[in-house]
Amino acid sequence: MNRKVSVSFEFFPPKSAEGEEMLWQRIDRLATLKPEFITITYGAGGSTRNWTVGTAGKAQMRTGIPTGAHMTCINATKDDVKEMAEALWQNNIRHIVALRGDIPKVDAPLDYNDFNYYHYANELIEGLRALHPFEISVGAYPEKHPEAPDLATDIRNLKRKCDTGVARAITQFFFENDAFYRFLDLTEKAGITTPIVPGVIPVLDYDRMIRFAGNCQAHIPDSLKARLEPLKNQPEAFAAAATELLCAQCEDLVRRGGIEHLHFYTLNHDDLPYSACQRLGLVP
């Protein structure tokens, strides 16, 4: 096994009991790859916080893999954050992915003078640090956060988070590796020394990919569209092409980019991430 490359996997709350049963099967399979860690996200606005806490604890106990939980501060008071952080600590979860979170479109504008809330990820991190010595990961955006006016501003925001002493920054998914490499150059010039981990995503459905990419403003190369769009109604051919694209992206990141850790947004599926790890020689 090639242990020069480590991996991690993200999972999210399923919507049904059947989905949860399948989730555990997929976690079990990917756990055989001995990932560095697993992360568990939660629903919009923190709607599944209790599930996230319980599932993170169960995943860690079941697999023996260090497991982290996502935490956002949007729509969560400081007391809410403290309650969840304490619950995680009691469940032996020591890793938190600290994010601001998406601003709900239906709510009133945020009051940035309301001190009952953390308004930015760096404030959330400071609050967590005051509670327990969590290992903390943060988010990064190779093609800039959708709300940022430009990439330079976004990198300054990233530096503020990294300067709090976090363990790593995990990027939003991207389809163009060159965009990620340019981002690494810019962060280095900005004085960011925190490890930056590329986030990669399997393409399971063409239209869903277009929607996801649009939401986070991730550029989809014309070559990728040309490869996948004609196959979107041919499940087997589409899956084969999507697998090859993910494997090729990961190989390039490792071999050309010298990347030592890959974070997979699994979308609660295991086949494509497993295939990519197999291509990299990570399957026992």
N, C-alpha and C positions, 0 to 999 in steps of 0.2 A: 504493500500500500504506500502511496506517495503522501507522507505526512508533512511535506513542506507546505501543503495547501490545507487550510482548515475551512470549514463551512458552518453555517448556521441557518436555521429555518424559522420562518414566521407562520403562525396559524391564527385564524380568527374564529369568533363564535359561530357555530352552525345554527341553522334556523329550525332544526327539527331533531327529534330523538334519533331518527335514522341517520341524519347527518352527523350527529355526535358519535354514534357507533362507528361510522366510516372514518371519522377524524382520528379516533384512537388507533384504528388499524393502520392509518397512514403515518401517524406519529411513530408507532412502533416500528414500521418498516424503515423510515428515515433515521430513526435512532440507531439502527444497526451500522450506520455510517460514522458513528461516534462524532457528531457535530460538537463544536466548541460550546454552543448554547442553542437553546430554543427560545423563541419569544411568542407571547400570547397577547394579541391585541384585544380591543373591545369595540362595541357598537358605537354608533354616532352619539355624541354627547355623553359618553360614559354609560350608555343604557344597559350594559352587561357587566358592570364592574364586579359584582359578586361572582358571576360566572368566571370572569377572568382570574380573580384571586384563587378560587377553588380549583380551576383547571390548571393554572400554573403550578400550584402545589402538587396536584395529582400527577401532572406530567413529569415533574422532577422526581417524585417518589417512584413512579412507575418505570421510568427509563434510566434514572441515575444521571441524566444529563442536566447540567445547570440551566435553569429556566428563568427567563425574565418576563416581566409584565409591562405592557404599555401603560402610560399614564399621561393624560392631558389635563391642562388647567382651565381650558375654556368651559364655561358653564359648571365649574366645580369650585366651591368655596374653599378657603384654606382649611376649614374644618373637614370638608369632604376629602381633601387631599391627605390630611393627617390620618383620617379614619382608614382610608385605603392603604396608605403606607404602613400603618401599624398592622393591618390585617395581613399584608404581604410578609412583613417581618415575622409575624407569628407563624406563618406557613413556611418559614425558612426560605423565602424568596429574597435574594440579596441583590438582584439585578433589575433595574428599572430603565425602560426606554422613555425618556422624558421629552414630551412634545407639547407645544402650545395647543395644537388641535385646530380643526377647521372652525371658522366662525359660522354659527348657524345662520342661514339666510332668513329664517322666520322670526328670529328674536330681535329685540330692540338693539340699537348700537351699543357697543360695550362702553361702560363708564370706566375710563382708565384712572379715575380718581377714587374708585371704590377699593379701599385697602383690605376688604374681606376676600379679595381674589388675587391670584397670581395672574398677571397679564401676558407674560412672556416666558419662554422656556428657561431662560437664565434665572428668572425669579423663582420658578418652580424648583429648579435644581438647588438653589440656595435654601429653600424651605425644606427640601428632602434631606439635605446635608445636616440641617439642624436637628433632624429626628434620629437618623441612623446612618452609619457609614455604608450606604448603598453603593454598588457598582452602577455607574450611570452611563447610558448611551444616549446620543442625541441624533437628530435628523440633519441631513445635508441635501442640497439640491444642485446637481451638476449643471442644470439648465436654468437655474434660479427658481426660487419660490414664486408661485403665481402672483402673489401680492407684492413682491419686491419690485421697485422701479427699474433695477438693473442688477446684473450679476455682481458688480463690485460692492454694492450696498448689501446684497445678500451674504457675501463672503465676510463682510464686517460683522454682520449679525452672527454668522457662524463662529467667528473668532471670539465674540463675547461669550458664547456658550462654551467653547473649548477652553477658554481661559479660566473657567471654574474648575478645571481639573478632571474632566470626564474621561472615561476609558476609551471611547471611540465615537466616531460619527458614522452613521449608516446612511447611505444615500438613497434618495428616491430612485425608482427604477429608471433605466434609460435603455435605448436601443442602439445608440451610436457610441461605440467605445471611445472614439476620438474626442467626443464631447467630455467624457469622463477624464481622459488624459489631460486635456486642456484645463479642466477644473483643478486637477491635482497640481499642475504647474502654478496656477493662480493662488491656490491656498498656501503653497510653499512660499511664494513671494510675499504673501500677507503675514507670514510668520506663524502659520498654524502648524504645530508639530503633532497634534493628536492623530492617531491612525484613522484613516478614512477608508471605510469598507464599502465596496460597490454592492448595491442592491440590484438583483436581477430577477426578472419575472418570466414565468412560462406563459406563452400565448395559447390559451385554451379555446378561445372563441374570437373570431376576427372582429365582429362588431363591438364586443366588449372591450377588446384592446383599443379600438379607436376611441371609445368613450373614456376609458381610463386615462389614456394618453392626453386626451383633450382636457380632462379635469386638472391634470397636474402639469400641462404644457410640456410634455415630453415629446420631442420630435420623432416621428416615425419615418425612416428613410423610404424613398420611393421603391428601392430595391426590395425592401421587406414587404411592402404592400403588394408589389407585383408578384412576389413569390406566394403570398398567402391568400390574397383576395380570390383568385380563380378557384381555390380549393375549399372555400368556406362552407360549401354544401357537400363536401366529400370527406366525412369524418376521419377515415383511416389515412387518406393522403394528407389531409391537413395536419393530423397529429404527427405524422412522420416528418413533414417539413418543419413544423414548429419545434420538434425535438432537435432536428439538425441545426436550426438557427440558434437555439439556446446553447447547445453543445459548442457550436463554433464561437459564440460570444464568450463563453466561459474559458474556452481554450485560449482565445486571444488575450483575455484579461490576465491569464496566468502566464502565458508564454511570452507575449510581446510586452505586456504591461508590468510583469513581475509581481502581480498581485498575489498575496499570500492568504487572503481570506475572502470568501464569497458568501453573501447573505441572500438567501432565496426567499422571495415572496411566494410561498407555495400555492396560495389560493385554495388551501386545504386539499391539494392534490399531490401525489407522490411520484408518479411515473416520470414526468419530465425532469424534475430535479434529480431523481435517482439516476436517470440516463446520463445527465450531464456529469454527475459525480463519477459514474462508471467510466465515461470517456476520459476523465482526468486521473483515472487510476486510484480512486478513493474507495472503491467497493472491495470489501474483504474477499 
